[in-house]
């Protein structure tokens, strides 16, 4: 039984590591795409100041959603770890 508990803990740890790595990669890609789009839009004469402001708000909204999602996932993993420490024993 102890072996099974340890195996499940290791699986969860591996899943969290995989998620963190994938999430970090996604963040880097999104940030790079944001930089490219901003560079193009800075050179576009047809984008007004209000348009740029709206795009900045949109980007900030996505970033906040991304952070909220990451925090929710981290909280979920924390709860699972606490469960195994409390009920799984050592």
Secondary structure, 3 states (H helix, E strand, C coil): CHHHHHHHHHHHHHHHHHHHHHHHHHHHHHHHHHHHHHHHHHCCCCCCHHHHHHHHHHHHHHHHHHHHHHHHHHHHHHHHHHHHHHHHCC
